[in-house]
Each structure stands twice: as C-alpha cells, then as structure tokens.
Amino acid sequence: MSKAHRGTGIRKDPNHGRGVCPVCGKQQIKTLYDQEIDGKKVKICKFCKAALKNKAQKEAKLAKKAAVEAAPAAEAEASAEA
C-alpha cells in the first residue's frame, strides 16, 4: 500500500519546511518545531528540540533532588528552634 499523503503537511510551507535553524545554525534542515526562545516563537530543527527537552528534564531532576535534600535540613532546623 502506498504512502500517498506522506509530507503533505509541509508542502504548503515555504521551501517545504526547510531553512536555517536559529539554535544550531544548520542550513537547509527541516525547521518544523515551534519553540519559544527569548520570548519569541521560532521554528527549530528536530535535534535542537530534543536537546532542549533533555536539558529541561535534567534541570528538573536536579531541582527535585535538591529539594529532597533540603527538606530534612529544614526539618532539623525547625525542631532545633522548638
């Protein structure tokens, strides 16, 4: 069975969705993913989208770990004051 409709969503875009990624600077790469960077909506490539997502996940994991470590210290201070 043929795939007649593959890519029809980007055919209406200028240059079929290809351009320069504002994050990595690669040329003639598909820039299909909307991302807000410095308060502006820009279209970025698949690789930069994944890199930003992974970076955000790592930061969230570190923040959660720091919050867990800070919680027992806060309890110790509260019990020492009481």
PyMOL CGO cylinders between C-alpha atoms (Angstrom):
from pymol import cmd
from pymol.cgo import CYLINDER

trace = [
    CYLINDER, 0.00, 0.00, 0.00, 1.44, 3.35, -1.00, 0.3, 1, 1, 1, 1, 1, 1,
    CYLINDER, 1.44, 3.35, -1.00, 2.04, 6.33, 1.27, 0.3, 1, 1, 1, 1, 1, 1,
    CYLINDER, 2.04, 6.33, 1.27, 0.39, 8.99, -0.90, 0.3, 1, 1, 1, 1, 1, 1,
    CYLINDER, 0.39, 8.99, -0.90, -0.10, 11.57, 1.86, 0.3, 1, 1, 1, 1, 1, 1,
    CYLINDER, -0.10, 11.57, 1.86, 3.35, 11.49, 3.43, 0.3, 1, 1, 1, 1, 1, 1,
    CYLINDER, 3.35, 11.49, 3.43, 4.73, 15.01, 3.83, 0.3, 1, 1, 1, 1, 1, 1,
    CYLINDER, 4.73, 15.01, 3.83, 1.59, 16.84, 2.72, 0.3, 1, 1, 1, 1, 1, 1,
    CYLINDER, 1.59, 16.84, 2.72, 1.65, 18.99, 5.85, 0.3, 1, 1, 1, 1, 1, 1,
    CYLINDER, 1.65, 18.99, 5.85, 4.94, 20.63, 4.96, 0.3, 1, 1, 1, 1, 1, 1,
    CYLINDER, 4.94, 20.63, 4.96, 4.33, 21.06, 1.24, 0.3, 1, 1, 1, 1, 1, 1,
    CYLINDER, 4.33, 21.06, 1.24, 2.47, 24.31, 1.88, 0.3, 1, 1, 1, 1, 1, 1,
    CYLINDER, 2.47, 24.31, 1.88, 5.39, 25.76, 3.89, 0.3, 1, 1, 1, 1, 1, 1,
    CYLINDER, 5.39, 25.76, 3.89, 7.98, 27.89, 2.11, 0.3, 1, 1, 1, 1, 1, 1,
    CYLINDER, 7.98, 27.89, 2.11, 10.79, 25.71, 0.77, 0.3, 1, 1, 1, 1, 1, 1,
    CYLINDER, 10.79, 25.71, 0.77, 8.87, 22.65, 2.05, 0.3, 1, 1, 1, 1, 1, 1,
    CYLINDER, 8.87, 22.65, 2.05, 9.74, 23.43, 5.68, 0.3, 1, 1, 1, 1, 1, 1,
    CYLINDER, 9.74, 23.43, 5.68, 13.47, 23.72, 5.13, 0.3, 1, 1, 1, 1, 1, 1,
    CYLINDER, 13.47, 23.72, 5.13, 15.55, 26.61, 6.35, 0.3, 1, 1, 1, 1, 1, 1,
    CYLINDER, 15.55, 26.61, 6.35, 18.23, 27.64, 8.84, 0.3, 1, 1, 1, 1, 1, 1,
    CYLINDER, 18.23, 27.64, 8.84, 17.83, 26.53, 12.45, 0.3, 1, 1, 1, 1, 1, 1,
    CYLINDER, 17.83, 26.53, 12.45, 18.28, 29.58, 14.71, 0.3, 1, 1, 1, 1, 1, 1,
    CYLINDER, 18.28, 29.58, 14.71, 19.72, 27.47, 17.54, 0.3, 1, 1, 1, 1, 1, 1,
    CYLINDER, 19.72, 27.47, 17.54, 22.40, 25.36, 15.84, 0.3, 1, 1, 1, 1, 1, 1,
    CYLINDER, 22.40, 25.36, 15.84, 22.76, 27.32, 12.60, 0.3, 1, 1, 1, 1, 1, 1,
    CYLINDER, 22.76, 27.32, 12.60, 22.45, 24.32, 10.27, 0.3, 1, 1, 1, 1, 1, 1,
    CYLINDER, 22.45, 24.32, 10.27, 21.30, 25.24, 6.78, 0.3, 1, 1, 1, 1, 1, 1,
    CYLINDER, 21.30, 25.24, 6.78, 18.68, 23.51, 4.63, 0.3, 1, 1, 1, 1, 1, 1,
    CYLINDER, 18.68, 23.51, 4.63, 17.39, 21.46, 7.57, 0.3, 1, 1, 1, 1, 1, 1,
    CYLINDER, 17.39, 21.46, 7.57, 13.71, 20.90, 8.29, 0.3, 1, 1, 1, 1, 1, 1,
    CYLINDER, 13.71, 20.90, 8.29, 12.60, 23.50, 10.83, 0.3, 1, 1, 1, 1, 1, 1,
    CYLINDER, 12.60, 23.50, 10.83, 9.19, 22.21, 11.84, 0.3, 1, 1, 1, 1, 1, 1,
    CYLINDER, 9.19, 22.21, 11.84, 9.04, 22.56, 15.61, 0.3, 1, 1, 1, 1, 1, 1,
    CYLINDER, 9.04, 22.56, 15.61, 7.72, 25.72, 17.29, 0.3, 1, 1, 1, 1, 1, 1,
    CYLINDER, 7.72, 25.72, 17.29, 9.71, 26.74, 20.35, 0.3, 1, 1, 1, 1, 1, 1,
    CYLINDER, 9.71, 26.74, 20.35, 9.74, 29.88, 22.47, 0.3, 1, 1, 1, 1, 1, 1,
    CYLINDER, 9.74, 29.88, 22.47, 13.28, 31.20, 22.80, 0.3, 1, 1, 1, 1, 1, 1,
    CYLINDER, 13.28, 31.20, 22.80, 13.97, 34.57, 24.47, 0.3, 1, 1, 1, 1, 1, 1,
    CYLINDER, 13.97, 34.57, 24.47, 10.26, 35.39, 24.36, 0.3, 1, 1, 1, 1, 1, 1,
    CYLINDER, 10.26, 35.39, 24.36, 9.96, 34.83, 20.60, 0.3, 1, 1, 1, 1, 1, 1,
    CYLINDER, 9.96, 34.83, 20.60, 8.30, 31.91, 18.82, 0.3, 1, 1, 1, 1, 1, 1,
    CYLINDER, 8.30, 31.91, 18.82, 10.75, 30.37, 16.36, 0.3, 1, 1, 1, 1, 1, 1,
    CYLINDER, 10.75, 30.37, 16.36, 10.83, 27.17, 14.34, 0.3, 1, 1, 1, 1, 1, 1,
    CYLINDER, 10.83, 27.17, 14.34, 13.74, 24.89, 15.22, 0.3, 1, 1, 1, 1, 1, 1,
    CYLINDER, 13.74, 24.89, 15.22, 15.05, 21.56, 13.95, 0.3, 1, 1, 1, 1, 1, 1,
    CYLINDER, 15.05, 21.56, 13.95, 14.30, 18.15, 15.42, 0.3, 1, 1, 1, 1, 1, 1,
    CYLINDER, 14.30, 18.15, 15.42, 17.74, 17.78, 17.01, 0.3, 1, 1, 1, 1, 1, 1,
    CYLINDER, 17.74, 17.78, 17.01, 17.62, 21.11, 18.85, 0.3, 1, 1, 1, 1, 1, 1,
    CYLINDER, 17.62, 21.11, 18.85, 14.08, 20.37, 20.05, 0.3, 1, 1, 1, 1, 1, 1,
    CYLINDER, 14.08, 20.37, 20.05, 15.31, 17.09, 21.57, 0.3, 1, 1, 1, 1, 1, 1,
    CYLINDER, 15.31, 17.09, 21.57, 18.38, 18.75, 23.10, 0.3, 1, 1, 1, 1, 1, 1,
    CYLINDER, 18.38, 18.75, 23.10, 16.26, 21.47, 24.75, 0.3, 1, 1, 1, 1, 1, 1,
    CYLINDER, 16.26, 21.47, 24.75, 13.82, 18.87, 26.07, 0.3, 1, 1, 1, 1, 1, 1,
    CYLINDER, 13.82, 18.87, 26.07, 16.62, 16.72, 27.51, 0.3, 1, 1, 1, 1, 1, 1,
    CYLINDER, 16.62, 16.72, 27.51, 18.24, 19.77, 29.11, 0.3, 1, 1, 1, 1, 1, 1,
    CYLINDER, 18.24, 19.77, 29.11, 14.93, 20.76, 30.75, 0.3, 1, 1, 1, 1, 1, 1,
    CYLINDER, 14.93, 20.76, 30.75, 14.43, 17.22, 32.06, 0.3, 1, 1, 1, 1, 1, 1,
    CYLINDER, 14.43, 17.22, 32.06, 17.93, 17.15, 33.59, 0.3, 1, 1, 1, 1, 1, 1,
    CYLINDER, 17.93, 17.15, 33.59, 17.38, 20.53, 35.27, 0.3, 1, 1, 1, 1, 1, 1,
    CYLINDER, 17.38, 20.53, 35.27, 14.03, 19.39, 36.68, 0.3, 1, 1, 1, 1, 1, 1,
    CYLINDER, 14.03, 19.39, 36.68, 15.60, 16.20, 38.02, 0.3, 1, 1, 1, 1, 1, 1,
    CYLINDER, 15.60, 16.20, 38.02, 18.42, 18.16, 39.72, 0.3, 1, 1, 1, 1, 1, 1,
    CYLINDER, 18.42, 18.16, 39.72, 15.95, 20.65, 41.18, 0.3, 1, 1, 1, 1, 1, 1,
    CYLINDER, 15.95, 20.65, 41.18, 13.82, 17.83, 42.58, 0.3, 1, 1, 1, 1, 1, 1,
    CYLINDER, 13.82, 17.83, 42.58, 16.88, 16.16, 44.07, 0.3, 1, 1, 1, 1, 1, 1,
    CYLINDER, 16.88, 16.16, 44.07, 17.99, 19.43, 45.69, 0.3, 1, 1, 1, 1, 1, 1,
    CYLINDER, 17.99, 19.43, 45.69, 14.51, 19.96, 47.14, 0.3, 1, 1, 1, 1, 1, 1,
    CYLINDER, 14.51, 19.96, 47.14, 14.51, 16.46, 48.66, 0.3, 1, 1, 1, 1, 1, 1,
    CYLINDER, 14.51, 16.46, 48.66, 17.94, 17.02, 50.19, 0.3, 1, 1, 1, 1, 1, 1,
    CYLINDER, 17.94, 17.02, 50.19, 16.91, 20.43, 51.58, 0.3, 1, 1, 1, 1, 1, 1,
    CYLINDER, 16.91, 20.43, 51.58, 13.73, 19.10, 53.21, 0.3, 1, 1, 1, 1, 1, 1,
    CYLINDER, 13.73, 19.10, 53.21, 15.42, 17.10, 56.03, 0.3, 1, 1, 1, 1, 1, 1,
    CYLINDER, 15.42, 17.10, 56.03, 17.72, 20.05, 56.77, 0.3, 1, 1, 1, 1, 1, 1,
    CYLINDER, 17.72, 20.05, 56.77, 14.70, 22.34, 57.12, 0.3, 1, 1, 1, 1, 1, 1,
    CYLINDER, 14.70, 22.34, 57.12, 13.03, 19.85, 59.49, 0.3, 1, 1, 1, 1, 1, 1,
    CYLINDER, 13.03, 19.85, 59.49, 16.18, 19.68, 61.62, 0.3, 1, 1, 1, 1, 1, 1,
    CYLINDER, 16.18, 19.68, 61.62, 16.29, 23.48, 61.91, 0.3, 1, 1, 1, 1, 1, 1,
    CYLINDER, 16.29, 23.48, 61.91, 12.61, 23.65, 62.83, 0.3, 1, 1, 1, 1, 1, 1,
    CYLINDER, 12.61, 23.65, 62.83, 12.97, 21.02, 65.55, 0.3, 1, 1, 1, 1, 1, 1,
    CYLINDER, 12.97, 21.02, 65.55, 16.11, 22.69, 66.92, 0.3, 1, 1, 1, 1, 1, 1,
    CYLINDER, 16.11, 22.69, 66.92, 14.31, 26.04, 67.26, 0.3, 1, 1, 1, 1, 1, 1,
    CYLINDER, 14.31, 26.04, 67.26, 11.31, 24.50, 69.05, 0.3, 1, 1, 1, 1, 1, 1,
]
cmd.load_cgo(trace, "trace")
